Amino acid sequence: MIGQPTRDRTSDRGLTSAVPDFLALPPRVEKPRRHGVSHVLDNGMSVAEVEQRLAAAAASIDLWKFGWGTAYVDPSLGEKLDLLAAHQVLACTGGTLLEISWRQGVLDRFMDWAEAVGFPCVEVSCGSVEMSRADKDKIIEAAASRFLVLSEVGLKDPAPAPSAREWAADARADTEAGATWVLTEGRESGTVGLFDAEGRVRADIADAVVSAAGLRATLFEAPRKAQQAWLIRRYGANVNLGNIQPADALAVETLRLGLRSDTIETLSRCGEERAGVERS
């Protein structure tokens, strides 16, 4: 309208492109980090899809797992590893690939290959192939001399009743053998291991693993939003969460920061209290 002052659009653009800082939020560990990590599951994504996900949420992704044995057959593996390294995201092989390699007696060749192509991390598990405690210790020790190790505890089979004491013993042994993170079995479905058939978290197991391995070394496979929210409410914004869908990485970050109704009461209040202390 005539007589109205002209708005400075350049100033508007500068304001809207700036990183917002007007909310009091829980503190987050910055990348590169070893706790407060988000671990996503790649089930066979294309290079274009990986590029899109990293462009949208690389700051919220720390570990990128090539699920099962997909790394062995992925024709674009090299391109994806380069993209991940450029965005400070650690690539990890799936545990099933290591289990099959060990079963066939070619574990050394597997590790040589993983190192040569550029994997900084490997997962050591025994969820599909029977393995003794002594064998798992030796594998973790060997892998830890060359990689960051994610060791998995728990079984994929939902039939055996999980014992918190046994999970704790395995978690403690894995860390003592050299694992950087202990990964609690939950699968991509979120209905086995740490969870019951309905997807509810087995609190006694979660607490037992944290007590045995420490919160910083415990990485919870938690593919469902309700599971992620439960773990964040119980252990805080910097709990380690795994088996996240790449498309959900930003959504999980909002859970961590109390920017969703599932965690707003616990985390937003913490942020407000912290801001009050800093202002006083």
N, C-alpha and C positions, 0 to 999 in steps of 0.2 A: 504493500500500500504506500501511496505518496505520503511523505512525512515520517515514515518508519525508518529507524536506523538500519543500515545494512549490516548483517551478521558477518563476522569474519570466519569464512568457511575454513581457511587455513588453520585458524586457531582450533576450530572444532575437530578437524582431522588429527591435529597433534594431541588433543585430549583423548580422543577415542582410541588412538593407536597405542597410548601409553599403557604400561602394565598397571592394573588397578592395585591400590594399597589402602583403600578406605575401610576395609573390614578387619576386625580382630579375629584372627584364625589361629589354630594350633600350629606351632612351629614344625616345619618339615625339614628333614635332612636333605641337603642338596646333592645332586649328581656331581661326580661319580660317588656312589654310596654303597655300603655293604649291609645296611639295615634300613628299614622303611622301603624295601624294594617291591616293585611290581613286576611279576614274572608272567609273560604272556605265552599262549600256546599257538603255534603255527601248525595248522593241520594240512598244509599243502598250498599255501597262498602263492599267487603270482608275484613277480617282481613289481608290477604296477601297483598291486594291492599293498605290498610292503611299503613302497614309496609313499602311498597315500596315508597309511597309518602312521608312519614316522613323521610325515609332514604335519599331521594333526596332533600327535601326542608323544613325540620322542622324549620330551622332558619328563613324562610320567611313566616311562618304560625303562626298566633296568636290565631285565633278563628276557631273552627270546629263545624259547625252546622249540626245536624242530621235533615235533611229536613223533613218538614211536620210532619207526625206521625211515621217516620221510627224507631225512638228510641223505640217505644212501641212494635214493632214486630221484632226487630233485634235480632237474637239468639246469636250473638257475641258481644252484647253491652258491657258487662263487660270487655272483652279482649281489645276492642277498647278504652274504657275509660282509662284503665291502660296504654296503649301505648301513648295516648295523654298526660296524666299527666307526663309520663316519659320524654316527649319531650317539656314540658312547653307550651303545646297548650291547651287552654281553650275549653272545650266541652260545647255545648249549645243545648238545645232542640229547636225544631221547634215551631213557633208561633201557627200553626194550632192545635197542640196537646193541648196547653194551652187553646185555644179558645173552643175546644170541651169539655174539662174538665170543664171549667166554665159553659158552656151551660147546661151540665148534672148535675151541682151542686156538682161536686167532685173536686173542685179546691184544697182544702186542701190535699186531698189524692194524687193528682198529685204532689204537692210540696213536700210532705213527701217522695214519691217514688223518685223524681228527686234528692233530697238531699241524700237519702239512697244509691242510686246506684253510686253517685259520680259526678253529674253534678255541676260545679261551676257557670254556667250561665243558665238563662232561657230567652226565648224571649216572650214578651208580645205584642200581636197584636190584631187587630180587623178588619182584612181585609176580613174574611170569615163569621164571626158571628157578628151581630149587637150588639153594646155595647155602653152605654152612656159614656160621659166624666167622670162622677162621678165614674162609675164602673171601668173604666180603671185606674183612679187615685188610687182607693183602691187596685186594683190588683198589680199595680207597687209598691205601698208602702209596701204591704205584702211580695211581692217577694224580694224587696230590703233588707229586714231584714235578708234574708237567702242566697241570690245569687247576683251575678252581673247581672244586668238587661239590656237586649237589647229591647228597645221599638220601635215598628214599627209605622211609620206614612204614610198615603196614603192608597189608595184602590187598590185591585186587579182588580176590574171592570174598564175596559178602557172607559166606556161610560161617567161617570160624568166628566165635564171639571174641571181640577185641579185648585185650587185657591192658589196662593203663600201665601196669607195672612192666609188662614186656615191652611196650612201646618206649617207655622211659629208658629201660636198659639198652635197647637198640640205639636210641638217639644218643645216649651217653657214649656208647662204644663207637658209633660213627664219628662223633666229634673228636674222640681220642685218637682215632685212626687217621684223622687229617681232613675231614669234611669241613668245608666252609659253611655250608647250610645243610640242615636236616629238613628234608621235604616230607611232609605228612601226606600219605596216600589219600587221595580223594577222587581220583580219575577226572575225566572231563565231564562226567555225569553228576558228580557231587552226591553220590548215593552209596558209597562204600568207604571202608577204612575209617577216617575221622568222622564220617557222617553215617546216620542210620538210613534206612530205606526211603524215608521221607525227606532226607536232606538236612535233618537237624544235626547240629554240632554236638559231638560227644564231649561235653565239657571236661570230664575227668581225664580223658586222653589228652586233650589240648593242654590242660594245666600240667599234666605229668611230663609231657615232652618239653614244655617251656622250663619246668623245674630242672629237668635233666640236662638240656642242651643250652639253656639260656634263650631269652627272647630274641636277641640279635641274630642268633644262629638258627632259629626255627622259622621255616618257610611253610606256611599253610597252603596246600592246594585248596582253593575255594572258588569254584567257578560260578557260583550263584550269588546274586546280590544280597540275599538274606544272610548267607554265610559270611560274606565279606563284612557286612554291617555288624553282625554279631561279634566277629573277631576284632573289629576296630573299636567297638564299644568296650570290649573286655580288656584289650591290650594297648589301645591308643592309636593315634594317627600313624605312627611309624612301625606298625606291625608288618611283617613280610607276608605278602599275599601272592599266590601262584595259580597257574592254570586259568588266568584271565583271558577272555577273548580279546584279541587286539582292538576290535571296535569298541570295547568297553573300557579302555585304559583311562580316558578322561573322566568317564562316569565314576570309576573307582577312586580317582583322585578327589572328586567332589565328596565322596563318602568320607575319605580321610580328613577332609578339611571341615566337615560339618556343614556342607553346602547342600545336603539333601535331608529330607524329613527323617530318614532312617537313623541319622547320627547327629542331627542338629542339637538335640537336647544335651548330649554329653560333650560334644566337641566344641560347639559354638560357645557354650558357657565357659569352657576352659580358656578359649581364646579371649573372651571378654574379661575374665579375671586376670589373665596375663597382661592384657593391655592396660587394665587399671593399675596394676603394680608398676608398670613402666612409666605411666603418667604421673604417679605420686612422687 
